[in-house]
Amino acid sequence: MGFIGAQAEYLRLQDEQNAKAGKGDEVLVEEVRSLKEIVSDLRQKLEQVQGDVNSKEKELKSAKANLKALEKQTEGFQNEYTRMMDDNENLRIQLSLFDRKYANSDTKKYS
């Protein structure tokens, strides 16, 4: 049974109970008005909450998209860092070889 069906059943039971209690028509009419106001207020609150949920879902979707973009960017930075570290190591090796080559040639000149 949906929300509206539950409301209708509640109102029917209230009417039935009030009729059994022997209350006058004016009292019943006033209670029905009061209950209708409550239902109306609840519907407004429900619509507001649904709007808030939709807004939060949009924010969440946006945050997930931003997170995905940042993850890709981080992966790119990590790959670039690894490449630069490899380049640095290769340059150090080349420098070391260069130093050894010319260090040996200097000693040959003076021998």
HUGI-V472827 format. One record per residue. N is the residue number from 1. SS is DSSP state (H for helix, E for strand, C for the rest). BURIAL is b if it has 24 or more other C-alpha atoms within 12 Angstrom, else e. Layout:
N:SS:BURIAL / N:SS:BURIAL
This chain:
1:C:e / 2:C:e / 3:H:e / 4:H:e / 5:H:e / 6:H:e / 7:H:e / 8:H:e / 9:H:e / 10:H:e / 11:H:b / 12:H:e / 13:H:e / 14:H:e / 15:H:b / 16:H:e / 17:H:e / 18:H:e / 19:H:e / 20:H:e / 21:C:e / 22:C:e / 23:C:e / 24:C:e / 25:H:e / 26:H:e / 27:H:e / 28:H:e / 29:H:e / 30:H:e / 31:H:e / 32:H:b / 33:H:e / 34:H:e / 35:H:e / 36:H:e / 37:H:e / 38:H:e / 39:H:e / 40:H:e / 41:H:e / 42:H:e / 43:H:e / 44:H:e / 45:H:e / 46:H:e / 47:H:e / 48:H:e / 49:H:e / 50:H:e / 51:H:e / 52:H:e / 53:H:e / 54:H:e / 55:H:e / 56:H:e / 57:H:e / 58:H:e / 59:H:e / 60:H:e / 61:H:e / 62:H:e / 63:H:e / 64:H:e / 65:H:e / 66:H:e / 67:H:e / 68:H:e / 69:H:e / 70:H:e / 71:H:e / 72:H:e / 73:H:e / 74:H:e / 75:H:e / 76:H:e / 77:H:e / 78:H:e / 79:H:e / 80:H:e / 81:H:e / 82:H:e / 83:H:e / 84:H:e / 85:H:e / 86:H:e / 87:H:e / 88:H:e / 89:H:e / 90:H:e / 91:H:e / 92:H:e / 93:H:e / 94:H:e / 95:H:e / 96:H:e / 97:H:e / 98:H:e / 99:H:e / 100:H:e / 101:H:e / 102:H:e / 103:H:e / 104:H:e / 105:H:e / 106:H:e / 107:H:e / 108:H:e / 109:H:e / 110:C:e / 111:C:e
